Amino acid sequence: MTHMTHAARTTRRARLAPIALVTAGLLAASACGDGGGSSSTSSGHRKVKTITYVNPLPSYPDFNIAGKCFEAEARKQGWKPVQVGISGTAVDNQGSINQITQALASGTDALVVVPVVDKLFTPVIKQARGKGVYVVGLNAGDANTGQQTQVGTVHRRMGAVMADGLGAKYPDARVAFLSVSAGTVSHADQIAGFKAQAAAKYPGMKFVANEYDNGDATKDVDIIGNMLTAHPDITAIFTPAGAALPAAITAVREHGMSDKVAIVGLDLTDDHRKAVEQGQIHGLGIQGWCEMGTRSVQAVRDLEQGKAIPPNIDTGATFVTKETLPAQ
């Protein structure tokens, strides 16, 4: 195991921020309505003029991809799109909840939200629904907590796809998991789906460690490093948190285990693509972020028109390796 001085660790952390998360400017927190939010169609359904996307982490590229496609589709529908987001490199659930509250006060007609820990968001989502505001969850949340649908990957199936992607080459892997929290339902479902698929198809695969970072990617190098120290038999790492992948690469390298540990995770960001091409990441799960942004707006349109929509709108789940990366 590589031993580092305090100064070296400080320098490493300073370098981590631009590596771990592609810097992105905060999405404009412009006013969330124009006073027309209370109007209704002749059928009694609220007429949409303004729709708000609450980005949980603008410093993570794929949330912004969803935002761009959200905005394009909203303009196509003739609506005013508003995007707000929290600065920093860690998910701030309370900050996002506060921004939802502000959007409601400003008169938004519809919300696209990412309830990372769905139970925390239940009160404000129910408040929104009580005002007649449409609420769509983007790749997170639960219809039982008040949102009208979730648009995103089916998380248990994504977990199964990840298990197949790893198991095809490493059927006897000793796997460590890193996710945001036990209460992050999307991550818990992905890990559950991974374990179920592995148990069914790869009986030699074992699960040796499971840790959480509470949405703070700056802690991930130390968390993963501690797992590698405590469990030197680890041969694979799966993190449903895409922002944790650069930290996994760093921690594995610092422990001299780059040739031993296969890393798999989510999202085809530019940095992740390069890491796959360089052999630092074995493979990636693709969730369809642009489609999430587009179809979230389309779900609101269907709600406005009084159409029934399913509790989950699937945007797919695929796994790619260096050999199967799509063209840029």
RODO-2510 file (C-alpha; in nm, 4 decimals, decimal comma):
residues 328
     n   res          X          Y          Z
     1     m     0,0000     0,0000     0,0000
     2     t     0,1319     0,3474    -0,0820
     3     h     0,1971     0,5681     0,2224
     4     m     0,1600     0,9431     0,1778
     5     t     0,2632     1,2461     0,3845
     6     h     0,0024     1,4963     0,5004
     7     a     0,1288     1,7478     0,2444
     8     a     0,1024     1,4943    -0,0333
     9     r    -0,2518     1,4086     0,0674
    10     t    -0,3417     1,7804     0,0683
    11     t    -0,1932     1,8230    -0,2786
    12     r    -0,3773     1,5147    -0,3993
    13     r    -0,7104     1,6489    -0,2731
    14     a    -0,6461     1,9818    -0,4413
    15     r    -0,5986     1,7968    -0,7685
    16     l    -0,9039     1,5795    -0,7135
    17     a    -1,1702     1,8463    -0,7635
    18     p    -1,1089     1,9087    -1,1351
    19     i    -1,0525     1,5369    -1,1918
    20     a    -1,3534     1,4132    -0,9973
    21     l    -1,6095     1,6513    -1,1389
    22     v    -1,6047     1,8470    -1,4615
    23     t    -1,6488     2,2090    -1,3572
    24     a    -1,9776     2,3479    -1,4729
    25     g    -2,1257     2,6884    -1,4033
    26     l    -2,4386     2,7082    -1,1964
    27     l    -2,7488     2,6923    -1,4053
    28     a    -2,9265     3,0237    -1,3982
    29     a    -3,1534     3,0635    -1,0971
    30     s    -3,3912     3,2929    -1,2785
    31     a    -3,7419     3,3718    -1,1642
    32     c    -3,9709     3,0698    -1,1717
    33     g    -4,2906     3,2113    -1,3108
    34     d    -4,4777     3,5072    -1,4547
    35     g    -4,7940     3,5124    -1,2491
    36     g    -4,9837     3,2781    -1,4797
    37     g    -4,9212     2,9603    -1,2851
    38     s    -5,2705     2,9200    -1,1428
    39     s    -5,4573     2,9043    -1,4743
    40     s    -5,6318     2,5813    -1,5769
    41     t    -5,7456     2,4159    -1,8963
    42     s    -6,1134     2,3699    -1,9657
    43     s    -6,0838     2,0112    -1,8394
    44     g    -5,9632     2,1305    -1,4977
    45     h    -5,5972     2,0420    -1,5478
    46     r    -5,3439     2,3130    -1,4767
    47     k    -5,2146     2,4912    -1,7852
    48     v    -4,8354     2,4991    -1,7980
    49     k    -4,6557     2,8234    -1,8701
    50     t    -4,3405     2,7740    -1,6608
    51     i    -4,1545     2,4503    -1,5827
    52     t    -3,8591     2,4303    -1,3418
    53     y    -3,5729     2,1792    -1,3316
    54     v    -3,3971     2,1607    -0,9938
    55     n    -3,0480     2,0328    -1,0729
    56     p    -2,9015     1,8560    -0,7657
    57     l    -2,5361     1,8947    -0,8704
    58     p    -2,4554     2,1210    -1,1670
    59     s    -2,0863     2,0315    -1,1334
    60     y    -2,1704     1,6793    -1,2585
    61     p    -2,1897     1,6880    -1,6408
    62     d    -2,4803     1,4516    -1,7029
    63     f    -2,7225     1,6475    -1,4861
    64     n    -2,6500     1,9376    -1,7217
    65     i    -2,7063     1,7203    -2,0292
    66     a    -3,0505     1,6430    -1,8888
    67     g    -3,0980     2,0158    -1,8320
    68     k    -3,0143     2,1100    -2,1905
    69     c    -3,2577     1,8555    -2,3291
    70     f    -3,5201     1,9589    -2,0717
    71     e    -3,4894     2,3182    -2,1871
    72     a    -3,5063     2,2341    -2,5571
    73     e    -3,8214     2,0249    -2,5121
    74     a    -3,9861     2,2849    -2,2875
    75     r    -3,9337     2,5537    -2,5517
    76     k    -4,0723     2,3147    -2,8124
    77     q    -4,3883     2,2886    -2,6004
    78     g    -4,4086     2,6691    -2,5842
    79     w    -4,3251     2,6828    -2,2128
    80     k    -4,0755     2,8931    -2,0190
    81     p    -3,7970     2,6635    -1,8892
    82     v    -3,6190     2,7572    -1,5666
    83     q    -3,3129     2,5791    -1,4295
    84     v    -3,1744     2,6192    -1,0781
    85     g    -2,8965     2,4328    -0,9005
    86     i    -2,6682     2,4142    -0,5981
    87     s    -2,3014     2,5112    -0,6214
    88     g    -2,0230     2,2890    -0,4901
    89     t    -1,9085     1,9302    -0,5334
    90     a    -2,1501     1,7627    -0,2898
    91     v    -2,5221     1,6960    -0,3156
    92     d    -2,7147     1,9346    -0,0886
    93     n    -3,0603     1,7868    -0,0397
    94     q    -3,1844     2,0678     0,1823
    95     g    -3,0567     2,3229    -0,0660
    96     s    -3,2542     2,1532    -0,3439
    97     i    -3,5633     2,1402    -0,1218
    98     n    -3,5256     2,5132    -0,0567
    99     q    -3,5060     2,5774    -0,4306
   100     i    -3,8233     2,3762    -0,4855
   101     t    -3,9953     2,5869    -0,2198
   102     q    -3,8748     2,9037    -0,3907
   103     a    -4,0001     2,7813    -0,7278
   104     l    -4,3427     2,7145    -0,5767
   105     a    -4,3496     3,0624    -0,4262
   106     s    -4,2613     3,2071    -0,7673
   107     g    -4,5554     3,0324    -0,9305
   108     t    -4,4034     2,7525    -1,1342
   109     d    -4,6559     2,5187    -1,2917
   110     a    -4,4382     2,2072    -1,3066
   111     l    -4,1264     2,0672    -1,1421
   112     v    -3,8632     1,8216    -1,2600
   113     v    -3,6713     1,7176    -0,9497
   114     v    -3,4075     1,4667    -0,8392
   115     p    -3,5108     1,3472    -0,4906
   116     v    -3,1801     1,1803    -0,4036
   117     v    -3,3168     1,0670    -0,0662
   118     d    -3,6836     1,0490    -0,1532
   119     k    -3,8217     1,0588     0,2012
   120     l    -3,6549     1,3957     0,2622
   121     f    -3,8361     1,5406    -0,0382
   122     t    -4,1799     1,3972     0,0417
   123     p    -4,3155     1,7022     0,2337
   124     v    -4,2215     1,9585    -0,0317
   125     i    -4,3382     1,7333    -0,3162
   126     k    -4,6743     1,6876    -0,1443
   127     q    -4,6878     2,0639    -0,0918
   128     a    -4,6363     2,1107    -0,4641
   129     r    -4,9046     1,8582    -0,5501
   130     g    -5,1399     2,0319    -0,3089
   131     k    -5,0956     2,3489    -0,5145
   132     g    -5,1765     2,1616    -0,8346
   133     v    -4,8165     2,1692    -0,9558
   134     y    -4,7061     1,8740    -1,1689
   135     v    -4,4047     1,6881    -1,0242
   136     v    -4,1808     1,4526    -1,2216
   137     g    -3,8819     1,2757    -1,0685
   138     l    -3,5713     1,2547    -1,2870
   139     n    -3,3950     0,9213    -1,2336
   140     a    -3,4809     0,9206    -0,8630
   141     g    -3,7657     0,9162    -0,6170
   142     d    -4,0769     0,7080    -0,5672
   143     a    -4,4318     0,7599    -0,6897
   144     n    -4,5488     0,6728    -0,3377
   145     t    -4,3839     0,9903    -0,2037
   146     g    -4,5950     1,2248    -0,4139
   147     q    -4,4250     1,2647    -0,7515
   148     q    -4,6408     1,1594    -1,0433
   149     t    -4,3792     0,9550    -1,2266
   150     q    -4,0080     0,8816    -1,2433
   151     v    -3,8348     0,9253    -1,5777
   152     g    -3,5074     0,7357    -1,5919
   153     t    -3,3474     0,3966    -1,5951
   154     v    -3,5105     0,1048    -1,4147
   155     h    -3,2534     0,0831    -1,1397
   156     r    -3,2739    -0,2866    -1,0561
   157     r    -3,2334    -0,3681    -1,4223
   158     m    -2,9380    -0,1301    -1,4455
   159     g    -2,7804    -0,3163    -1,1545
   160     a    -2,8317    -0,6457    -1,3364
   161     v    -2,6773    -0,4999    -1,6517
   162     m    -2,3747    -0,3882    -1,4486
   163     a    -2,3368    -0,7362    -1,2976
   164     d    -2,3438    -0,8882    -1,6457
   165     g    -2,0935    -0,6344    -1,7716
   166     l    -1,8503    -0,7198    -1,4935
   167     g    -1,9280    -1,0907    -1,4734
   168     a    -1,8696    -1,1536    -1,8425
   169     k    -1,4969    -1,1009    -1,7849
   170     y    -1,4645    -1,1351    -1,4079
   171     p    -1,7179    -1,3997    -1,2947
   172     d    -1,5344    -1,4601    -0,9661
   173     a    -1,4840    -1,0950    -0,8711
   174     r    -1,4718    -0,9807    -0,5082
   175     v    -1,6856    -0,6688    -0,5296
   176     a    -1,6922    -0,3515    -0,3187
   177     f    -1,9779    -0,1000    -0,3482
   178     l    -1,9794     0,2764    -0,2906
   179     s    -2,3054     0,4722    -0,3069
   180     v    -2,4519     0,7932    -0,1662
   181     s    -2,6551     0,6521     0,1228
   182     a    -2,8738     0,3637     0,2305
   183     g    -3,1714     0,5967     0,1816
   184     t    -3,0851     0,6734    -0,1804
   185     v    -3,3389     0,4365    -0,3310
   186     s    -3,1987     0,4449    -0,6846
   187     h    -2,8542     0,3374    -0,5634
   188     a    -2,9938     0,0775    -0,3241
   189     d    -3,2019    -0,0697    -0,6072
   190     q    -2,9028    -0,0827    -0,8409
   191     i    -2,6929    -0,2665    -0,5848
   192     a    -2,9818    -0,5037    -0,5107
   193     g    -3,0252    -0,5720    -0,8820
   194     f    -2,6508    -0,6288    -0,9178
   195     k    -2,6453    -0,8782    -0,6311
   196     a    -2,9526    -1,0661    -0,7529
   197     q    -2,8126    -1,1028    -1,1045
   198     a    -2,4724    -1,2086    -0,9749
   199     a    -2,6285    -1,4696    -0,7473
   200     a    -2,8254    -1,6116    -1,0399
   201     k    -2,5511    -1,6114    -1,3038
   202     y    -2,2125    -1,5743    -1,1333
   203     p    -2,2069    -1,7890    -0,8172
   204     g    -1,8342    -1,7296    -0,7785
   205     m    -1,8845    -1,3549    -0,7393
   206     k    -1,8721    -1,2306    -0,3789
   207     f    -1,9567    -0,8996    -0,2099
   208     v    -1,6964    -0,7947     0,0433
   209     a    -1,7569    -0,4258     0,1267
   210     n    -2,0266    -0,1573     0,1068
   211     e    -1,9758     0,2092     0,2017
   212     y    -2,1495     0,5485     0,1608
   213     d    -2,0204     0,9005     0,0942
   214     n    -2,3410     1,0977     0,1680
   215     g    -2,3094     1,2726    -0,1655
   216     d    -1,9645     1,4226    -0,1004
   217     a    -1,7270     1,3011    -0,3720
   218     t    -1,4303     1,4741    -0,2064
   219     k    -1,4342     1,1986     0,0579
   220     d    -1,4314     0,9118    -0,1893
   221     v    -1,0560     0,8571    -0,2257
   222     d    -1,0240     0,8012     0,1484
   223     i    -1,3401     0,5885     0,1717
   224     i    -1,2336     0,3622    -0,1131
   225     g    -0,8767     0,3525     0,0136
   226     n    -1,0000     0,2369     0,3531
   227     m    -1,2046    -0,0388     0,1875
   228     l    -0,8998    -0,1571    -0,0065
   229     t    -0,6915    -0,1598     0,3107
   230     a    -0,9534    -0,3468     0,5127
   231     h    -1,0333    -0,5897     0,2291
   232     p    -0,7180    -0,6515     0,0211
   233     d    -0,9026    -0,9301    -0,1622
   234     i    -1,1199    -0,6742    -0,3469
   235     t    -1,0920    -0,7248    -0,7226
   236     a    -1,3789    -0,5029    -0,8428
   237     i    -1,5502    -0,1788    -0,7440
   238     f    -1,9018    -0,0792    -0,8502
   239     t    -2,0272     0,2690    -0,7694
   240     p    -2,3722     0,3875    -0,8825
   241     a    -2,2480     0,7429    -0,8115
   242     g    -2,0798     0,8534    -1,1319
   243     a    -1,8943     1,1326    -0,9518
   244     a    -1,7097     0,8688    -0,7460
   245     l    -1,5391     0,7047    -1,0436
   246     p    -1,2348     0,9377    -1,0592
   247     a    -1,1790     0,8775    -0,6879
   248     a    -1,1962     0,5020    -0,7410
   249     i    -0,9266     0,5299    -1,0075
   250     t    -0,7086     0,7392    -0,7750
   251     a    -0,7519     0,5142    -0,4717
   252     v    -0,6796     0,1968    -0,6679
   253     r    -0,3685     0,3536    -0,8198
   254     e    -0,2416     0,4774    -0,4816
   255     h    -0,2741     0,1259    -0,3425
   256     g    -0,0811    -0,0201    -0,6341
   257     m    -0,3830    -0,2258    -0,7412
   258     s    -0,4580    -0,0869    -1,0881
   259     d    -0,3820    -0,4230    -1,2488
   260     k    -0,5883    -0,6125    -0,9907
   261     v    -0,9114    -0,4134    -0,9443
   262     a    -1,1721    -0,3690    -1,2203
   263     i    -1,3797    -0,0521    -1,1829
   264     v    -1,7337    -0,0204    -1,3171
   265     g    -1,9789     0,2654    -1,2776
   266     l    -2,2275     0,4871    -1,4518
   267     d    -2,2399     0,7564    -1,7188
   268     l    -2,0406     0,8271    -2,0311
   269     t    -1,8963     1,1684    -1,9444
   270     d    -1,5908     1,2887    -2,1369
   271     d    -1,3627     1,2040    -1,8436
   272     h    -1,5169     0,8606    -1,7998
   273     r    -1,4785     0,7881    -2,1706
   274     k    -1,1074     0,8711    -2,1525
   275     a    -1,0673     0,6483    -1,8473
   276     v    -1,2282     0,3559    -2,0313
   277     e    -1,0082     0,4149    -2,3353
   278     q    -0,7002     0,4167    -2,1094
   279     g    -0,8049     0,0978    -1,9304
   280     q    -0,8626     0,2680    -1,5943
   281     i    -1,2349     0,1816    -1,5981
   282     h    -1,3521    -0,1591    -1,7198
   283     g    -1,6977    -0,0468    -1,8275
   284     l    -1,9824     0,2002    -1,7890
   285     g    -2,3584     0,1821    -1,7586
   286     i    -2,5417     0,4296    -1,9815
   287     q    -2,8733     0,5654    -1,8526
   288     g    -2,9843     0,8102    -2,1240
   289     w    -2,9646     1,1520    -1,9585
   290     c    -3,0774     1,3565    -2,2575
   291     e    -3,3777     1,1308    -2,3001
   292     m    -3,4561     1,1813    -1,9307
   293     g    -3,4659     1,5581    -1,9751
   294     t    -3,6790     1,5358    -2,2875
   295     r    -3,9244     1,2770    -2,1621
   296     s    -3,9664     1,4514    -1,8252
   297     v    -4,1101     1,7500    -2,0098
   298     q    -4,3225     1,5222    -2,2269
   299     a    -4,4586     1,3574    -1,9116
   300     v    -4,5680     1,6986    -1,7840
   301     r    -4,7372     1,7660    -2,1190
   302     d    -4,9287     1,4393    -2,0862
   303     l    -5,0329     1,5290    -1,7319
   304     e    -5,1488     1,8715    -1,8488
   305     q    -5,3617     1,6994    -2,1119
   306     g    -5,5162     1,4711    -1,8514
   307     k    -5,3512     1,1542    -1,9774
   308     a    -5,2670     0,8639    -1,7470
   309     i    -4,8929     0,8011    -1,7216
   310     p    -4,7052     0,5084    -1,5646
   311     p    -4,5196     0,5456    -1,2327
   312     n    -4,1925     0,4774    -1,4181
   313     i    -4,0892     0,5857    -1,7680
   314     d    -3,7867     0,3815    -1,8705
   315     t    -3,4942     0,5412    -2,0562
   316     g    -3,2992     0,2167    -2,0866
   317     a    -2,9841     0,0570    -1,9469
   318     t    -2,6792    -0,0531    -2,1442
   319     f    -2,3177    -0,1427    -2,0619
   320     v    -2,0152    -0,0441    -2,2693
   321     t    -1,6464    -0,1328    -2,2539
   322     k    -1,3448    -0,0071    -2,4467
   323     e    -1,4415    -0,2347    -2,7343
   324     t    -1,8032    -0,1155    -2,7524
   325     l    -1,7791     0,2581    -2,6779
   326     p    -2,0177     0,4527    -2,9030
   327     a    -1,8713     0,7070    -3,1426
   328     q    -1,8465     1,0623    -3,0163
***
